[in-house]
């Protein structure tokens, strides 16, 4: 109910853009779906742009047209959602998608190994290299540039830009 009240308050100001930070956190799947359906209806009815922030890749796959993946405060990849799920370019995006539960593998969970780095003292080079299964020497030494590698597809990874 609090999420619904917050949505109502935000649209009462007649914004052009709504930033929704984890609008469905701590909700069961049924209520989560209702909240997202409400947000989507409002978006279409009022012509709003919505920036949806969250960690639930399943929810993102169902709710957004374009997706930006961040890790430790840095942009890793941006692109059209379907294209990113079909062919993730950054190893972090790949691991996030692989960590989604699959019906065929009931009870089998995969996560991302390692620990998130300190934001006060991030590692030198790519911030993901300490957890990345594809990291190589350049990843440890140099921050990758955020580069457009396909039309509308951006990635910060030495594997894609070297």
DATATA-V880637 format. One record per backbone hydrogen bond with DSSP energy under -1.0 kcal/mol. NH is the residue of the N-H (numbers start at 0). CO is the residue of the C=O. If there is no record, write none. Layout:
[[NH,CO] [NH,CO]]
This chain:
[[4,0] [5,1] [6,2] [7,3] [8,4] [9,5] [10,6] [11,7] [13,10] [17,48] [19,50] [21,52] [24,21] [26,23] [31,27] [32,28] [33,29] [34,30] [35,31] [36,32] [37,33] [38,34] [39,35] [40,36] [41,37] [42,38] [43,39] [44,40] [45,41] [46,42] [47,42] [48,15] [50,17] [52,19] [56,54] [59,55] [60,56] [61,57] [62,58] [63,59] [66,78] [68,76] [70,73] [73,70] [75,68] [76,68] [77,153] [78,66] [80,64] [83,79] [84,80] [85,81] [86,82] [93,89] [94,90] [95,91] [96,92] [97,93] [98,94] [99,96] [104,101] [107,104] [125,138] [128,125] [130,127] [131,127] [134,131] [138,135] [139,135] [141,137] [146,154] [148,152] [149,152] [152,149] [153,77] [154,146] [155,75] [159,156] [160,156] [161,157]]
